[in-house]
Amino acid sequence: MTYIKPKFRHPDLQKNKLGYTIDYYEGSLSTLCAGCGHDSISGAIIRACFEANIEPHKVAKMSGIGCSSKTPAYFLSNSHGFNSVHGRMPSVATGANMANRDLIYFGVSGDGDTASIGMGQFVHVIRRNLNMVYLVMNNGCYGLTKGQDSATADCGSKNKTGNINLFEGIDLVSLGLELGAGFVAQSFSGDKGQLVPLIKAAMAHLGFALINVVSPCVTFNNNVGSTKSYDYIREHIEATSTFDFVPEMTEIKTDYSEGEIKQIAMHDGSLIQLNKLTKDWDPTNRSSAMNAMLNAKENNEFLTGLIYIDPESVETHELIQTSKTPLNQLSQSTLCPGNMALAEINADLR
Amino acid sequence: MKPTDIKDPEYFHKVVDCQYACPAHTPVPEYIRLIAQERYTEAYMVNWDSNVFPGILGRTCDRPCEPACRRGRVDEEPVAICRLKRVAADNRNKDDVKSLMPKGPFNPNGKKVALIGAGPAALTVARDLAPIGYEIHLYDEQKLGGGFMRSQIPSFRLPEEVLNDEVNYILDLGIHTQFNHYVSSLKEVLDKGYDAVFIGSGAPKGRDLNVAGREEGKANIHIGINWLSSVAFEHIDKIGKKVIVLGGGNTAMDCCRTARRLGGEEVKVCVRSPFSEMKASPWEKEDAIHEDIPILDNHVPVEFVIKDGKLAGMMFDKVHAAYDDKGKRKLVSTGEPPIFIEADDVLIAIGQENSFPWIERDLGLEFDEWGMPKVDETTFASTHPKVFFGGDAAFGPKNVITAVAHGHQGAVSIDLACQGKNLMDRLDPMVNLHSMKMGIHEWAYDSPVTIDDRFIVPLADKKKALSDRKLEVELGFDKLTGFKEAQRCLNCDVQTVFSEDKCIECDACVDICPTMCITFTENEESEEVLRQKLTVPANELTQDLYVSAELKTKRVMVKDENVCLHCGLCAERCPTSAWDMQKFLYNVTKTHTGCTA
């Protein structure tokens, strides 16, 4: 009997700026199927947090229900977490964010949790531009209930039992763009080289950051004819650009040829550096991003990378002008200033 | 890089660091697993087949396996391989062992072989050749077999019964022993019509120290190895209260500890080199220090001091080590006045040399400029077609396990020579590779990696041990501790075998690997570049990279073997069984497989 992760690590592991090695960001051992794309995404989150020098206690992992929503147990053991009700992660995340705006809210959801039962919550959290990362582990099927087509399964995709999906799939990226998300990206679990910097940039983005990651379900949706299998994605993948996330205070290496390169400054001083591969696409222009998605769909391509970013996006706290100090740090006397204060407010309203 | 050829037995052999480092290539993880399963007799036989003297080596081996042990690269200390071997020997069922060994009488093949010296090399030859019908004549000047294992290794490290047991296993194969017989002429031996002669006469000459006072003090100045031998054969049973032992090797350690047991109260080891550069094994130095023997390093002997016609002590010059650009060491005097150390007796253990006064130089057997016979490193053949060398006699003083390895190869050569075959016509090793998968989460080996520190071998009470030369100091692991120590073994012989045609590049293995050994990346022409491209750069150049053929995405799988824990999680997490854990057994081909286990 095995299945105990040994305690030993590579003796030459590098430390990040905080002095942690990457294993400090690990979680417990995954109980998902062997080969699940979700585990790769967990691996990418671990690496992104390690490389971005994130203090684990400054992260809150939020999730709903499903294979995807189990994964917060498999990364960042030293972080906060809340495994909520099916499809209700956005409201729990909103509540948590309102109480303590100082944490990084890392929401993990699946295609069922987001596009079916949680669709109502999903669209509203985008509208509110809650400051969080919302990562969808999208495998186009309900893996936890034996692989029925989910709402994101593409029309015409064949499932493991040989049935063709008759219905249009929901494209979460286009939906995010439509609803005004300030950071929209798409990636593939099998491409950590792209996914890791995307996650880092998403965490640095102020406001709602959506990353839709196609993550093949090895057990139920990795068959020939499926449009979310390892093979299909690899054959149809097209990246919008190369993607580098340059943290604050880092000297920028420009080894790209002039003209194709684009740099986007983030609110915290970090930079996104892109080398564009897609024609007529401007990542800071929403309609151009929407066009790129439409074109890709027409050409049967799976477009990945950063799709759209609005560096000026204004998140919920700014919109509703909450206190700069997190609510959970305010003392009782500040929160309940007493009868005198109430009387003053009432007097103002007369 | 080109894809790794895992069909080459040497590739996986090298992954089993302990076995690869062992001169006799004993399948270490194989017998350690048997110990964990309380199958001591089988564990013993795996050893006996390969290294012939498990009980002896389990106490006295130089353990080249332990510094090589993979565990030492991820944990503080390697597995106590040597002491586990002793667990197998201590707990074996002696009747069962006997029944698993080859039993005579064997069908004679009509060939006769003479073995000169009854040490580990010659005894190994005897064991390998007797069961296939050779008539073996074994000559030794002592009254009992064992060679240096008997004369040099003190009984408190190697009890006589253990030695006798294992020497007798071989003598019982119908060996014609000629003990108390000093061979004074090789020509005489050859003239007796032997089909082959194997010389395993060791390096019997202890180096002397000819400085002032040596002659006058000779009654109290002894050559270490001769003195140990006299103690072993009970010609000497006491020594003065104050003793100086010169030298920093294992013989010096044996001398000083023996002296403590023969009446030496103030025994000091004086060594020229710095402590850290002494030749003695670290554990032997520890054992000496534990018995209250100070080791005075950087002491170069200048002269023996004689008072009233008797040895009174020695003068030493204090030095320090200086190194030139090439790292070559020079001992430079500190300029301090010489130091006088009192002594009733001095034991000189500053090295030993080969000596072949009994080999006539006109037999067609060539010697080199240092008086060593010309011996082939693979076949152990000399320039005389019938004469073979092995053990210390072949290439100078080494250790028991090296002598055994020589013996196996010498036996193969003798067998080939006697059949009129080419000596280079040697058989490939016997290898076997088979899957350990039994089901989901089930492997036919204990894959979890324990975090226990190395267990310490308990010692006998010091006072008792010092008062009895024959009382064994180390008590060995009990069965439970033996089990726990055995569980520290990482099972490096259970190999990670990768089939690129099954891989779907899902990264599951990359994500799970606790030591980040696996990387999928674009291949590189140069190994150096590829090594630096891995998730954790592979800077341990002695450890190989396992590179797959090109995968669908034009990348390759590269695994750095260095700190792989053989935990099997890559195979566990692989959805397509592209990774499999397969047990690799590598056995050096000998003339006779030795046992029927």
HADDOCK unambig.tbl for C-alpha pairs under 7 A between the chains (distance, minus, plus):
assign (segid A and resid 1 and name CA) (segid B and resid 441 and name CA) 5.46 0.50 0.50
assign (segid A and resid 1 and name CA) (segid B and resid 442 and name CA) 4.69 0.50 0.50
assign (segid A and resid 1 and name CA) (segid B and resid 443 and name CA) 6.17 0.50 0.50
assign (segid A and resid 2 and name CA) (segid B and resid 441 and name CA) 5.60 0.50 0.50
assign (segid A and resid 2 and name CA) (segid B and resid 442 and name CA) 6.51 0.50 0.50
assign (segid A and resid 2 and name CA) (segid B and resid 447 and name CA) 5.58 0.50 0.50
assign (segid A and resid 2 and name CA) (segid B and resid 448 and name CA) 5.53 0.50 0.50
assign (segid A and resid 3 and name CA) (segid B and resid 441 and name CA) 6.52 0.50 0.50
assign (segid A and resid 3 and name CA) (segid B and resid 569 and name CA) 6.87 0.50 0.50
assign (segid A and resid 4 and name CA) (segid B and resid 448 and name CA) 6.04 0.50 0.50
assign (segid A and resid 5 and name CA) (segid B and resid 514 and name CA) 6.85 0.50 0.50
assign (segid A and resid 6 and name CA) (segid B and resid 448 and name CA) 6.78 0.50 0.50
assign (segid A and resid 6 and name CA) (segid B and resid 449 and name CA) 5.42 0.50 0.50
assign (segid A and resid 6 and name CA) (segid B and resid 514 and name CA) 6.58 0.50 0.50
assign (segid A and resid 8 and name CA) (segid B and resid 74 and name CA) 6.37 0.50 0.50
assign (segid A and resid 8 and name CA) (segid B and resid 514 and name CA) 6.91 0.50 0.50
assign (segid A and resid 9 and name CA) (segid B and resid 514 and name CA) 5.71 0.50 0.50
assign (segid A and resid 9 and name CA) (segid B and resid 515 and name CA) 4.63 0.50 0.50
assign (segid A and resid 10 and name CA) (segid B and resid 515 and name CA) 4.51 0.50 0.50
assign (segid A and resid 10 and name CA) (segid B and resid 516 and name CA) 6.76 0.50 0.50
assign (segid A and resid 10 and name CA) (segid B and resid 563 and name CA) 6.63 0.50 0.50
assign (segid A and resid 11 and name CA) (segid B and resid 74 and name CA) 6.34 0.50 0.50
assign (segid A and resid 13 and name CA) (segid B and resid 536 and name CA) 6.81 0.50 0.50
assign (segid A and resid 34 and name CA) (segid B and resid 508 and name CA) 6.92 0.50 0.50
assign (segid A and resid 34 and name CA) (segid B and resid 573 and name CA) 4.40 0.50 0.50
assign (segid A and resid 34 and name CA) (segid B and resid 574 and name CA) 5.61 0.50 0.50
assign (segid A and resid 34 and name CA) (segid B and resid 575 and name CA) 4.90 0.50 0.50
assign (segid A and resid 35 and name CA) (segid B and resid 506 and name CA) 5.75 0.50 0.50
assign (segid A and resid 35 and name CA) (segid B and resid 508 and name CA) 5.05 0.50 0.50
assign (segid A and resid 35 and name CA) (segid B and resid 573 and name CA) 6.17 0.50 0.50
assign (segid A and resid 35 and name CA) (segid B and resid 574 and name CA) 5.78 0.50 0.50
assign (segid A and resid 35 and name CA) (segid B and resid 575 and name CA) 4.95 0.50 0.50
assign (segid A and resid 37 and name CA) (segid B and resid 506 and name CA) 6.65 0.50 0.50
assign (segid A and resid 39 and name CA) (segid B and resid 508 and name CA) 6.85 0.50 0.50
assign (segid A and resid 40 and name CA) (segid B and resid 507 and name CA) 6.26 0.50 0.50
assign (segid A and resid 40 and name CA) (segid B and resid 508 and name CA) 6.52 0.50 0.50
assign (segid A and resid 40 and name CA) (segid B and resid 511 and name CA) 6.24 0.50 0.50
assign (segid A and resid 43 and name CA) (segid B and resid 511 and name CA) 5.73 0.50 0.50
assign (segid A and resid 190 and name CA) (segid B and resid 506 and name CA) 6.00 0.50 0.50
assign (segid A and resid 190 and name CA) (segid B and resid 507 and name CA) 6.78 0.50 0.50
